[in-house]
Amino acid sequence: MYKPIQIDKKNLTIMGVAFPDLTTLNSTANAIGSNMYEGFEPSVNRIALIRDYVLNKITFTQFVETAKNTNEA
């Protein structure tokens, strides 16, 4: 079931997770929203993980390993 997430474009946050700019926030929000229709359930940790990957702070391998190794991600 789809349930809305909190997106604050003024403060550049999704569920309280800060983004550096509106473009990154919007593209991430759109991707998250699309995946929610397929059953993805966002959490603060998952959004932070996605943000870090989108911003090239972590590699795809690190992204996958983190997602597999945590209950919350």
VEXVEX-375852 format. One record per residue: residue number from 1; x negated, y negated, z of N, C-alpha, C in turn. Coordinates in steps of 0.001 Angstrom, whole numbers, padded with zeros to 6 digits, always signed. Layout:
N
<rec i="NUM" n_px="X" n_py="Y" n_pz="Z" ca_px="X" ca_py="Y" ca_pz="Z" c_px="X" c_py="Y" c_pz="Z"/>
...
END
This chain:
73
<rec i="1" n_px="-000838" n_py="+001180" n_pz="+000000" ca_px="+000000" ca_py="+000000" ca_pz="+000000" c_px="-000888" c_py="-001249" c_pz="+000000"/>
<rec i="2" n_px="-000562" n_py="-002172" n_pz="-000861" ca_px="-001300" ca_py="-003426" ca_pz="-000969" c_px="-000912" c_py="-004357" c_pz="+000167"/>
<rec i="3" n_px="-001907" n_py="-004913" n_pz="+000844" ca_px="-001596" ca_py="-005944" ca_pz="+001830" c_px="-002562" c_py="-007102" c_pz="+001615"/>
<rec i="4" n_px="-002051" n_py="-008325" n_pz="+001662" ca_px="-002875" ca_py="-009497" ca_pz="+001357" c_px="-004033" c_py="-009672" c_pz="+002337"/>
<rec i="5" n_px="-005109" n_py="-010258" n_pz="+001828" ca_px="-006254" ca_py="-010577" ca_pz="+002669" c_px="-006365" c_py="-012097" c_pz="+002780"/>
<rec i="6" n_px="-007013" n_py="-012555" n_pz="+003825" ca_px="-007162" ca_py="-013977" ca_pz="+004071" c_px="-008307" c_py="-014539" c_pz="+003223"/>
<rec i="7" n_px="-007964" n_py="-015446" n_pz="+002312" ca_px="-008952" ca_py="-016127" ca_pz="+001481" c_px="-008846" c_py="-017618" c_pz="+001761"/>
<rec i="8" n_px="-009946" n_py="-018214" n_pz="+002186" ca_px="-009987" ca_py="-019643" ca_pz="+002509" c_px="-010953" c_py="-020320" c_pz="+001536"/>
<rec i="9" n_px="-010382" n_py="-020887" n_pz="+000480" ca_px="-011220" ca_py="-021509" ca_pz="-000548" c_px="-011867" c_py="-022802" c_pz="-000063"/>
<rec i="10" n_px="-011246" n_py="-023459" n_pz="+000876" ca_px="-011821" ca_py="-024701" ca_pz="+001416" c_px="-013113" c_py="-024404" c_pz="+002172"/>
<rec i="11" n_px="-013091" n_py="-023361" n_pz="+002993" ca_px="-014261" ca_py="-022996" ca_pz="+003795" c_px="-015095" c_py="-021881" c_pz="+003160"/>
<rec i="12" n_px="-014690" n_py="-021466" n_pz="+001961" ca_px="-015418" ca_py="-020450" ca_pz="+001188" c_px="-015588" c_py="-019143" c_pz="+001964"/>
<rec i="13" n_px="-014463" n_py="-018614" n_pz="+002466" ca_px="-014514" ca_py="-017345" ca_pz="+003197" c_px="-013430" c_py="-016388" c_pz="+002716"/>
<rec i="14" n_px="-013735" n_py="-015106" n_pz="+002825" ca_px="-012762" ca_py="-014037" ca_pz="+002647" c_px="-012791" c_py="-013241" c_pz="+003938"/>
<rec i="15" n_px="-011673" n_py="-013182" n_pz="+004632" ca_px="-011570" ca_py="-012508" ca_pz="+005924" c_px="-012682" c_py="-012964" c_pz="+006876"/>
<rec i="16" n_px="-013049" n_py="-014240" n_pz="+006788" ca_px="-014072" ca_py="-014799" ca_pz="+007665" c_px="-015494" c_py="-014638" c_pz="+007167"/>
<rec i="17" n_px="-015697" n_py="-013893" n_pz="+006076" ca_px="-017034" ca_py="-013681" ca_pz="+005517" c_px="-017350" c_py="-014863" c_pz="+004599"/>
<rec i="18" n_px="-018447" n_py="-015561" n_pz="+004883" ca_px="-018803" ca_py="-016774" ca_pz="+004145" c_px="-019439" c_py="-016456" c_pz="+002796"/>
<rec i="19" n_px="-019116" n_py="-017285" n_pz="+001810" ca_px="-019682" ca_py="-017202" ca_pz="+000471" c_px="-020363" c_py="-018527" c_pz="+000148"/>
<rec i="20" n_px="-021398" n_py="-018511" n_pz="-000689" ca_px="-022162" ca_py="-019727" ca_pz="-000947" c_px="-021474" c_py="-020716" c_pz="-001882"/>
<rec i="21" n_px="-020529" n_py="-020217" n_pz="-002702" ca_px="-019881" ca_py="-021116" ca_pz="-003658" c_px="-018537" c_py="-020532" c_pz="-004078"/>
<rec i="22" n_px="-017719" n_py="-021383" n_pz="-004668" ca_px="-016367" ca_py="-020993" ca_pz="-005049" c_px="-016363" c_py="-019945" c_pz="-006166"/>
<rec i="23" n_px="-017289" n_py="-020032" n_pz="-007090" ca_px="-017355" ca_py="-019070" ca_pz="-008188" c_px="-017575" c_py="-017656" c_pz="-007665"/>
<rec i="24" n_px="-018522" n_py="-017498" n_pz="-006759" ca_px="-018809" ca_py="-016177" ca_pz="-006183" c_px="-017625" c_py="-015681" c_pz="-005366"/>
<rec i="25" n_px="-017020" n_py="-016572" n_pz="-004592" ca_px="-015852" ca_py="-016202" ca_pz="-003792" c_px="-014727" c_py="-015725" c_pz="-004709"/>
<rec i="26" n_px="-014423" n_py="-016485" n_pz="-005755" ca_px="-013320" ca_py="-016124" ca_pz="-006654" c_px="-013574" c_py="-014806" c_pz="-007375"/>
<rec i="27" n_px="-014768" n_py="-014610" n_pz="-007888" ca_px="-015038" ca_py="-013362" ca_pz="-008611" c_px="-014991" c_py="-012166" c_pz="-007664"/>
<rec i="28" n_px="-015477" n_py="-012337" n_pz="-006450" ca_px="-015424" ca_py="-011256" ca_pz="-005464" c_px="-013987" c_py="-010978" c_pz="-005050"/>
<rec i="29" n_px="-013215" n_py="-012022" n_pz="-004810" ca_px="-011802" ca_py="-011857" ca_pz="-004424" c_px="-011018" c_py="-011148" c_pz="-005527"/>
<rec i="30" n_px="-011273" n_py="-011511" n_pz="-006778" ca_px="-010585" ca_py="-010857" ca_pz="-007890" c_px="-010936" c_py="-009378" c_pz="-007967"/>
<rec i="31" n_px="-012198" n_py="-009054" n_pz="-007794" ca_px="-012624" ca_py="-007652" ca_pz="-007831" c_px="-012016" c_py="-006867" c_pz="-006674"/>
<rec i="32" n_px="-012030" n_py="-007459" n_pz="-005493" ca_px="-011450" ca_py="-006790" ca_pz="-004323" c_px="-009955" c_py="-006567" c_pz="-004543"/>
<rec i="33" n_px="-009279" n_py="-007601" n_pz="-005017" ca_px="-007837" ca_py="-007492" ca_pz="-005255" c_px="-007495" c_py="-006401" c_pz="-006246"/>
<rec i="34" n_px="-008248" n_py="-006323" n_pz="-007320" ca_px="-008010" ca_py="-005277" ca_pz="-008328" c_px="-008186" c_py="-003890" c_pz="-007728"/>
<rec i="35" n_px="-009218" n_py="-003730" n_pz="-006919" ca_px="-009483" ca_py="-002428" ca_pz="-006305" c_px="-008494" c_py="-002078" c_pz="-005205"/>
<rec i="36" n_px="-007895" n_py="-003075" n_pz="-004588" ca_px="-006890" ca_py="-002812" ca_pz="-003559" c_px="-005680" c_py="-002102" c_pz="-004155"/>
<rec i="37" n_px="-005351" n_py="-002394" n_pz="-005400" ca_px="-004242" ca_py="-001709" ca_pz="-006054" c_px="-004547" c_py="-000231" c_pz="-006272"/>
<rec i="38" n_px="-005809" n_py="+000103" n_pz="-006249" ca_px="-006232" ca_py="+001497" ca_pz="-006413" c_px="-006476" c_py="+002191" c_pz="-005078"/>
<rec i="39" n_px="-006197" n_py="+001500" n_pz="-003967" ca_px="-006319" ca_py="+002122" ca_pz="-002660" c_px="-007463" c_py="+001627" c_pz="-001793"/>
<rec i="40" n_px="-008298" n_py="+000728" n_pz="-002315" ca_px="-009398" ca_py="+000179" ca_pz="-001511" c_px="-008820" c_py="-000628" c_pz="-000354"/>
<rec i="41" n_px="-009347" n_py="-000394" n_pz="+000851" ca_px="-008909" ca_py="-001129" ca_pz="+002037" c_px="-010062" c_py="-001997" c_pz="+002526"/>
<rec i="42" n_px="-009989" n_py="-003304" n_pz="+002277" ca_px="-011091" ca_py="-004176" ca_pz="+002674" c_px="-011171" c_py="-004350" c_pz="+004183"/>
<rec i="43" n_px="-012383" n_py="-004536" n_pz="+004645" ca_px="-012656" ca_py="-004875" ca_pz="+006039" c_px="-013733" c_py="-005951" c_pz="+006011"/>
<rec i="44" n_px="-013991" n_py="-006561" n_pz="+007123" ca_px="-015031" ca_py="-007582" ca_pz="+007197" c_px="-016370" c_py="-006991" c_pz="+006763"/>
<rec i="45" n_px="-016704" n_py="-005802" n_pz="+007264" ca_px="-017979" ca_py="-005176" ca_pz="+006907" c_px="-018060" c_py="-004843" c_pz="+005424"/>
<rec i="46" n_px="-016965" n_py="-004362" n_pz="+004857" ca_px="-016962" ca_py="-004030" ca_pz="+003435" c_px="-017116" c_py="-005283" c_pz="+002581"/>
<rec i="47" n_px="-016441" n_py="-006349" n_pz="+002960" ca_px="-016551" ca_py="-007594" ca_pz="+002201" c_px="-017961" c_py="-008160" c_pz="+002297"/>
<rec i="48" n_px="-018554" n_py="-008121" n_pz="+003476" ca_px="-019936" ca_py="-008596" ca_pz="+003637" c_px="-020894" c_py="-007753" c_pz="+002790"/>
<rec i="49" n_px="-020662" n_py="-006451" n_pz="+002735" ca_px="-021495" ca_py="-005564" ca_pz="+001933" c_px="-021373" c_py="-005904" c_pz="+000441"/>
<rec i="50" n_px="-020157" n_py="-006103" n_pz="-000021" ca_px="-019928" ca_py="-006477" ca_pz="-001414" c_px="-020573" c_py="-007822" c_pz="-001717"/>
<rec i="51" n_px="-020409" n_py="-008784" n_pz="-000817" ca_px="-021020" ca_py="-010105" ca_pz="-001002" c_px="-022538" c_py="-009989" c_pz="-001138"/>
<rec i="52" n_px="-023149" n_py="-009210" n_pz="-000265" ca_px="-024608" ca_py="-009064" ca_pz="-000314" c_px="-025066" c_py="-008425" c_pz="-001620"/>
<rec i="53" n_px="-024288" n_py="-007488" n_pz="-002125" ca_px="-024638" ca_py="-006873" ca_pz="-003403" c_px="-024475" c_py="-007879" c_pz="-004548"/>
<rec i="54" n_px="-023370" n_py="-008594" n_pz="-004564" ca_px="-023111" ca_py="-009577" ca_pz="-005624" c_px="-024193" c_py="-010660" c_pz="-005643"/>
<rec i="55" n_px="-024688" n_py="-011022" n_pz="-004475" ca_px="-025716" ca_py="-012058" ca_pz="-004371" c_px="-027132" c_py="-011503" c_pz="-004509"/>
<rec i="56" n_px="-027240" n_py="-010229" n_pz="-004875" ca_px="-028539" ca_py="-009573" ca_pz="-005058" c_px="-029395" c_py="-009551" c_pz="-003797"/>
<rec i="57" n_px="-028735" n_py="-009517" n_pz="-002642" ca_px="-029466" ca_py="-009391" ca_pz="-001378" c_px="-029789" c_py="-007931" c_pz="-001086"/>
<rec i="58" n_px="-029016" n_py="-007030" n_pz="-001700" ca_px="-029274" ca_py="-005604" ca_pz="-001578" c_px="-029156" c_py="-004979" c_pz="-002967"/>
<rec i="59" n_px="-029811" n_py="-003848" n_pz="-003147" ca_px="-029748" ca_py="-003134" ca_pz="-004422" c_px="-028480" c_py="-002284" c_pz="-004468"/>
<rec i="60" n_px="-028176" n_py="-001772" n_pz="-005649" ca_px="-027022" ca_py="-000886" ca_pz="-005780" c_px="-027219" c_py="+000365" c_pz="-004930"/>
<rec i="61" n_px="-028433" n_py="+000880" n_pz="-004910" ca_px="-028728" ca_py="+002063" ca_pz="-004098" c_px="-028471" c_py="+001775" c_pz="-002621"/>
<rec i="62" n_px="-028928" n_py="+000620" n_pz="-002140" ca_px="-028678" ca_py="+000238" ca_pz="-000748" c_px="-027176" c_py="+000086" c_pz="-000491"/>
<rec i="63" n_px="-026475" n_py="-000489" n_pz="-001449" ca_px="-025026" ca_py="-000660" ca_pz="-001341" c_px="-024344" c_py="+000694" c_pz="-001156"/>
<rec i="64" n_px="-024672" n_py="+001640" n_pz="-002021" ca_px="-024059" ca_py="+002971" ca_pz="-001972" c_px="-024421" c_py="+003689" c_pz="-000674"/>
<rec i="65" n_px="-025697" n_py="+003654" n_pz="-000299" ca_px="-026130" ca_py="+004330" ca_pz="+000927" c_px="-025442" c_py="+003745" c_pz="+002160"/>
<rec i="66" n_px="-025338" n_py="+002436" n_pz="+002216" ca_px="-024663" ca_py="+001796" ca_pz="+003352" c_px="-023197" c_py="+002189" c_pz="+003401"/>
<rec i="67" n_px="-022552" n_py="+002173" n_pz="+002250" ca_px="-021145" ca_py="+002543" ca_pz="+002190" c_px="-020918" c_py="+003998" c_pz="+002609"/>
<rec i="68" n_px="-021827" n_py="+004888" n_pz="+002246" ca_px="-021693" ca_py="+006302" ca_pz="+002601" c_px="-021999" c_py="+006556" c_pz="+004068"/>
<rec i="69" n_px="-022893" n_py="+005759" n_pz="+004645" ca_px="-023388" ca_py="+006041" ca_pz="+005989" c_px="-022661" c_py="+005327" c_pz="+007124"/>
<rec i="70" n_px="-021648" n_py="+004581" n_pz="+006817" ca_px="-020906" ca_py="+003893" ca_pz="+007872" c_px="-019440" c_py="+004194" c_pz="+007767"/>
<rec i="71" n_px="-018801" n_py="+004273" n_pz="+008883" ca_px="-017350" ca_py="+004527" ca_pz="+008911" c_px="-016589" c_py="+003318" c_pz="+008382"/>
<rec i="72" n_px="-017102" n_py="+002143" n_pz="+008678" ca_px="-016391" ca_py="+000904" ca_pz="+008390" c_px="-016634" c_py="+000404" c_pz="+006974"/>
<rec i="73" n_px="-017767" n_py="+000728" n_pz="+006381" ca_px="-018102" ca_py="+000173" ca_pz="+005053" c_px="-017432" c_py="+000928" c_pz="+003939"/>
END
